[in-house]
Amino acid sequence: MEIAIFGLGYVGCVSAACLARDGHHVIGVDINPLKVESIRAGRSPIIEPGLDALIADGVADGRLVATADGEAAVERAELVLVCVGTPSRPNGSLELAYVERVCRDIGRHLARKRSYTTVAVRSTMLPGSAQERLIPILEAESGRRAGEGFGFCVNPEFLREGTALADFDHPPYTVIGQFDERSGDSLARLYAHLDAPLYRVPLGVAEMVKYTSNAFHALKVVFANEIGNICQMYGVDSHQVMEIFVQDDRLNIAPTYLKPGFAFGGSCLGKDLRALLYAARQRDVSAPVLESILPSNRLQIEKAVALLLRDGRRRVGVIGLSFKPSTDDLRESPAVELVERLIGKGFEVLVYDREVSLARLHGSNREYIERVLPHIGSLIRPTMDEVIAPAEAVVVAKHLAPEEQEHLFARLREEQMLIDLVRLDGQLVRRFAGRYHGIAW
C-alpha cells in the first residue's frame, strides 16, 4: 500500500519503520524539519531500541521517505495515518488542536484528489472526538462525505516506549473503529499478517478501549504501590506478596505493572487519566477510584522526598531521569519531578541517565531538555561515577541492567545512603553495608 503518516513522534516513527519493513511504501510527514532530516538521513529522531536500523533499512530500500509536504503525501496515499499528539491542557482536558489542524490540512488535500483515500487516526482521543469534531472538519475541508468520498477509521495503538517494535509485531489485539465497512476493509489489510485478534467496532468503542487500558494500567501501578506501602509498615515483603497474588490469572489480572515501586510517568497514563476524569466531571459522573490514582501516584514522589529530608543529607546523586528504561522520554517523568522538588528544597543534585545523555547529543528530546528543563540539563553528567562520587545519598530512579547494578554497588561507599525506587538486585543490596532504603519494601 501507499501510506502517508502525519506526525513523526514515537507512534509515527515506529509505525512508519515497521510498515516500510513489511513492504509498504511510506511517506512520513512532519512540520519539524529536524525530524524530517533525521529520517531522510536514515536515523531515528527518537531513542527506541532497534528503530535506527529499521529506519536506515527503509530509507536505503526507498520504501520510507520523509517530507514536510503534506499535499504530495496525501496525493500518493491510499491510506493516511494521523499520529500527532493529544496532550493535556492545564485543567486536564484533552488538547485536540494538533489533530484538528492536521485533519484540516488533509481535508484540503483530499479536495484536490480524485481517488478514494482512508484516513485513520491513531492519536488517543476521547469517545465522540472523531464523530463530532474530526469527521466534520474533514468533510467541510474536502467537500466530500465520509464513507463516500473518503474513508475514516480510529485505530488506537498499544505501543510501549522501549518495547515498541515488539509491541507493533505482537499486539494483544488490533482494534479498528470503522465509519463503514469499506473504510475498515482498507485499514484491515495492514494487519492481516499479524497473529492477533482483530476487532472491528464502532468509532467510540475504539476510542474508549485505549482510555480503558491506560486507566487500568495506571490503577495497577498505584494499587501495587499502596499495597507495598502497607506491607512495608508490617515488615512484610511486598514483592513476595505480589508474586503470589498474580499467580491467579483467572481473577487477579496479568502481572504487568503489578510491582510496587516508584510513581508511574510518561506521555500516556497521566494524560489519558486526566482526560477521562475531566470528561466524567463534565457529565457529573462520579469516579472516586480513578480520581484517587493521580494523588496516590504523587504520594510515592512525596515519600522519596521525605526520606531524603528526614536523613538530612544535602548532596544527592540521582540515577535515572526518563520515566522508564530504554527511552529518553522525560514527559511527566516522576524522576524529573523528584529532582525539581529536591532543587527547590535546597539540595545539591547531580543526575546520570544513559539514554538522556545520548538524547542530548543527537536525539529529538535535546530541544525539550534545553527549552523546558534547562536547570536540570545542566545537572546531567555523562558517567555514573561523576554522580556517585560527590553524593551523600544516591537515588536509583530507573531500572538498571545487571552490569550497571554491579557497577553501582562497586562504587558505593558505606557512609552513603542508597534510596531504591526500582527494587535492585537483592544479593547486591545485601552486599552493601551502608544505609539502604526501599521505597515500598
N, C-alpha and C positions, 0 to 999 in steps of 0.2 A: 504494500500500500504506500501511497504518498501521504506523509503525515507532517503537519505543522504543529509545533509545540510552543505555546506562548508562555514565557516565564522560565528562566533557566536557573532556578534555585535548586534545592535538594530534590524535590519531586520531578521537576522538569528535566534536570540533568540526568538523573537516574533513568527516567522513562525514555529520554532520547537515546542514551547509550544502549540500553537493553533492546529497544525496538530496532535500532540500527543493526545491532548484532544479530537479531532474529531475521534480518533480510529486508526490512522495510527501508524506504528512503525517507529520512527525517530532516526537516528544517527547523532548527531551534531559533526562536525569536525573542529578543530581549532589548529593552531600551538602554541597558547598562553596557557601554562599549567594552568595559574590561571583561565582562563575561563572554561577550561575542568574540573578542580577540583571543581569549584563553582557549575557547573551543576550536576556533579556526587553527590555532597552533597545536591542536591535539592534546591540550591539557585540561584537566578538570578545574573549574573555578571554585570547587568546594573540596573539603577533606572528607573522603569516603573510601574505605579500603577497596581496591580493585577498580575504581572508577577511572582513574587516569589511563590505565592500559586499555580499557574498553572504549573510551573516547578516542584515544590515539588510533586504535584499530578502525573505528567507524569513519574517522576523518580520512585516514590513509586509503581506505577502500572506496571513498566517495559516497558512502551511504549516509553520512552525517555532516551537515553544514550548519553554520550559524549566521544570522543576519539581524539587522535592525529594521529591515524592510518587510513589514507585516503584509502589505498588499501582495507582493510577489509570492510570499509563503502561502497565503490563502488561495491565490490563483492556481497554484500547483496541487494543493492538497485535496484528497478525498475525505480526510478526517483531520479536524483541528482539536487539539487538546489544550485546555486552559489550565495552567498550573501556577498561577500567580498567588501571592499571599493574601490571607484574610486575617489581619492582625486584630488585636483587641483595641478598642478605644479606651480612654481613661476611665470611663464608667463601667467597663466590662462588656459593653455591647460589641457586636461584630462590625468590623470595618469592611464594607464591600466595595469601596470606591475603586480599588485597583481592578477587581474583577469586572465591575461595570464599565470602566474605561476601556479595558481590553475588548469587552463584548461590543462596545460602540464601534471600535476600530474594525473588528471582524465583520460586524453588520454592514459597515460602509463598503468593505472589500467584497462581501457577498453580493451587494447590489450590482457590482460590475462583472459578475461571474455568471456564466450560463449553466454550468453543471451543478448537480446536487452535491452538497457537502454536509457532513455531520459535524456538529460542534459538541464536544464532550468536556464537561467541566470536572476537573479533578480537585479543584480547590475546595476546602472544607467550608460548608455553608449550612445554616440552619434550615429546617424544613420550610418550604414556601419561597425561599430565595430564588430558585430557578423559575418557578411558575409565575411568581408575582413581580419579579424585578428583571431577571436576565432575559427571559424569552421575550417580554415586551420590548426591551431595548434592541434585541437582535431583529425583531420584526419591524420596528419603527425605522431602524437604520437601513435595513436591507430592502424594505418594501415587499417582503415575502412572508408567507405564513409558515410557522413551524410545522413540520410533518408533511409539508407540500413543497415549499421552495428550499427548505433546508431541514436537516435532522438535528435533534437535540437529545443529549443524554447527560446524566450525572454519573460519574464514575469515581467514587471515593477510593483513595489509596490507603494502604496499610503498611507503609514503609517505615522502618525504624532506622534512625541515623546510626551508622556504624555497622549495620547488617542489611542495608537497603538492597543490595544486589541479590542476596539470597532471598530476601522477602519478595522481591519482584518475581523471581523464578519459582518460588514455592509459597504462594499465598495461602492463607487458611481457606479463602474463598474469593471469588470475584463478584462484585456487585455492580450491576448496570441498572440505573434508573432510566427508563426509556420513556420518551414522549409518545412514541408509537413504535410498532413492530419494525418498520423499516429502519428507523434510527438505531434501535437495539441490534438489529442484524449487522449493520455496518461496523459497529463497535465490537460486537462479539467475535468477529473474525480475528481481532488482535490476540484473543486469549484462548483460541480453540486448541492450542497445543499444550496448555497447562493442565497438569493433573490436580485439579482443584474444582470444587463445586462452583457452578455459575448460577447466580440468581439474577433474573431479570424482573425488576419490580417497578412500582410507581416512583416518580421522582422524589417525593417526600420520604419514602421508605429508605431510599439510597442515601439521602441527605442525613437522615436520623441515625443510620447504622454507625456512621463514623463518630458521631457525638456519643452514642451509647457506649461504643467501645472505649473511647478515651475517658469518658466519665468513670467507667468501671475500672480502667487501668489506674486512674488517679485514686479511686477509692481503695483499691487493693494495696497500693503503696502506703497510704495513710493508715489503713487498718492494721497492716503488719507493724508499722512503727508504733502505733498506740499499744498493741499487744506487747511489743518489745519493751516499751517503757514500763508497763505493768510487770512484766516478767523480771525486769531489772530490779524493781522495787522489792520483789520477793526473793531475789537471788536465784532465779530460775533461768536456765539457758534458753533464750528466746529462739535461737535458731534450731535447737533440738525440738522445741515445741512446734515450730512451723514445719520442720521436716516431717513430723508425724501427721500434722494437720493436712498437708497437701497430698498425702497418700490416698485420701478419699477423693478419687477423681469422678465420682458419680454425683456428689453433693457439694464438695468443698472447692470447686473450681480447679483450674490448672495452676501449676506452681509459678508461672511467670509473674514477676514483680512482687511475689509474696515473700520478701525477705526484709526484716527490719533493717533500717539503715538511715541514711540522710534523707533530706527532703527531695521530692521529685522536682524536675525542672524541664526546660526545653520549650520548643515553639508550639507544642500541641496541647498537652494535658491542661495546663492552666488556662490557656486561651479558650479552648473549647468548653471547658467547665464554666468559665465566666460568661460566655455567650449563652450557654444553656440556662444558667441561673437568671441572667438578665431577662431572657425571653419568658421564663416561668414567672418572674416577679411582675412583668408587664401584664401578664394574664391572671394575676392573683392566684397562681398555683403554688402551693406550699411544697417545698422540697428540703426539709430540715437536714437530712443526712448529707445531701450534696452541698448544702450551704456550709456545712461544718468542715468540708475537706480542705479548702484553702487555708482557713485559720489554723487547723490542726497541722497542716504541712509547714506553716510558718513557725510553729512551736518547735520543730526539730532544729531550725536555724537558731531560734532563741536559746535552745538548750546548749548548742555548741558554743554560742557567745557566753552563756552563763558559766560554762566550765572554765573558760579562759579568764573571765572576770574574777571568779572565785579563787583561782590559783594565784593571780596577781602577776604572772609573767608577762612582760610587755613586748618582747621581741618574738614574733611569730612567723614561722615558715609554713606556707600553705602549698600542698602538693595536689594539683588538680584544680582547674578553673572551669573548663567546659562541663556541661551537665551530665555527660556520660562518656565512657571510653570510646576511642576510635572516631571521635568527631571534634571539630574545633568550634562548634556552635555554642555561643555564650548567651543566647537569648533566654532570659528568665532562669539562668543558671543559679541554683542555690549557693554555689561556691562563690559566685560574684557578689551576691547579697551578703554573704558572710564576711568577705573581705571588706566590702564597703562599710559594714557595721563596725568592724574592728578598727578601720581607719578613723571612723567618726568618734570612736571612744579612745583615741589616742594611742593605739597600738602601733608599733613599728612592724610592717608586714612586707615580706618578700614572697613571690609566687613562682612556682615552676609547673608547667604543663607542656608536655612534648608536642601535642597536636596544635595547641595555641601558638607555641613558638614557631612551628612550621608555617602556620597560617599568617603570622606577622611578616614572614619573609615573602610568601608568594600566594597566599590564599585570599579569597574574596572577603573573608572576615577581617582582613587587615584594616579596611576602611571603617568597619564597625568599631574595632578596638580604638582606632585613632580618633574617631568622631564622638563615640558615646562613652567610652571608658578610658580616656587618656590618662587619668590619675592611676588606674590600675595597670595600664600598659607600661608605665614607667617602672612598675614594681616587678615585672616579669623578668626572670633570669634564665639564661639558656641551659643551665645544668641544675640537676637536683642538688649537687654538692654545695652550690653557691647559696641555696636556700636553707639547707640543713645546718651548715657550719655556724652562722651567727645566731641561730634561733635558740631561744629558751624553751619554746614549745613548738612542736611540729604537728600540723593538722593534715591528715590524709583525707582528701575530699573526693577522690576519684579512684575507681578500681585500677590496680596496677598489675602488670604482667608479673609472673613469678620471678623473673630475673630482676625486675625493678624493685620488687619487695625485698629480695636478697640484698640488693644494693642499699636500699633504705636502712635496713637493720644493721648492715655493716658500718654505716656512717653515724648512726645514732649514738649519743653518749648517755651514760647512766643518769646524769643530772638533768637531762632534758625530759620534758613531759611529752607524751605522744597521745594525741586525740584521734581515735579511729572512727571515721564515719562510714566505712565501707566493709568492715569485717575482714581484716587482714588475716593472713595465714596463721593459724593457731600455734603451730610449732615455732614459728619465728617470734611471735608475741611472747611465748613462754621463755625464749632465749633472752629477750630484752629485760634487763634488770632495772630499768628506770621506771618512771611513773606512767602507767598505761590507763587510758580511759576509753571504753567503748561507748558509742552514742546511745545504744539500746541493748547492751548485753554486758 
